[in-house]
Amino acid sequence: MNVKDATVIRFKEILKERNIAINELATMSGVTPSTAYSMFDSSRRDISLITVKKFCDGLGITLEEFFNSKIFTELEPEIK
């Protein structure tokens, strides 16, 4: 698994736990819904750390809390 996929999975976990839709996350985070949906799009391979930070701010969590998940310790190397 790569970092982009892990990031999306982690956000989906948090959204499910809190019963929040992607549109609602966008509104809470001050980004457009199209920005939020593009990050969750599996055909897009890159994500912006600024967008990740905005989503974390909207959810009221720190980057440390977001990345403190087992999913990030099992990542494949990005350089092959």
C-alpha positions in Angstrom: 0.0 0.0 0.0 1.3 3.5 -0.8 0.9 6.6 1.3 -1.9 8.1 -0.8 -4.0 5.0 -0.4 -3.2 4.8 3.3 -4.2 8.5 3.8 -7.6 7.9 2.0 -8.3 4.8 4.1 -7.4 6.7 7.3 -9.8 9.6 6.4 -12.5 7.1 5.5 -12.1 5.4 8.9 -12.4 8.7 10.7 -15.4 9.8 8.6 -17.2 6.5 9.3 -16.5 6.7 13.0 -18.0 10.2 13.1 -20.7 9.6 10.6 -19.5 12.5 8.3 -19.9 12.6 4.6 -17.2 13.9 2.2 -19.2 17.0 1.4 -19.5 17.8 5.1 -15.7 17.2 5.6 -15.1 19.7 2.8 -17.3 22.3 4.4 -15.8 21.8 7.8 -12.3 22.1 6.3 -12.8 25.2 4.1 -12.1 23.4 0.9 -14.4 22.8 -2.1 -16.2 19.6 -2.4 -14.4 18.9 -5.7 -11.1 19.1 -3.9 -12.3 16.6 -1.3 -13.7 14.2 -3.9 -10.5 14.4 -6.0 -8.4 13.3 -3.0 -10.7 10.3 -2.5 -10.5 9.5 -6.3 -8.5 6.3 -6.8 -7.3 7.4 -10.2 -5.4 10.3 -8.6 -2.0 9.4 -7.2 -0.9 12.5 -5.5 -2.4 14.4 -2.5 -1.5 17.7 -1.0 -0.2 17.8 2.6 -1.9 21.2 2.9 -5.3 19.6 2.1 -4.5 16.8 4.6 -3.8 19.5 7.2 -7.0 21.4 6.4 -9.0 18.1 6.7 -7.4 17.5 10.1 -8.1 21.0 11.2 -11.8 20.6 10.1 -12.0 17.3 12.1 -10.3 18.9 15.1 -7.3 16.6 15.1 -3.6 17.2 14.8 -1.4 15.7 12.0 0.2 13.6 14.7 -3.1 12.1 15.7 -4.0 11.5 12.1 -0.7 9.7 11.2 -0.6 7.8 14.5 -2.2 4.8 13.0 -0.9 1.3 12.2 -1.8 1.8 8.6 1.2 4.2 8.2 3.7 1.8 9.7 3.0 -0.8 7.0 3.6 1.4 3.9 5.6 0.2 0.9 8.6 2.2 -0.2 7.6 5.0 -2.6 10.9 4.7 -4.4 11.2 1.5 -6.3 
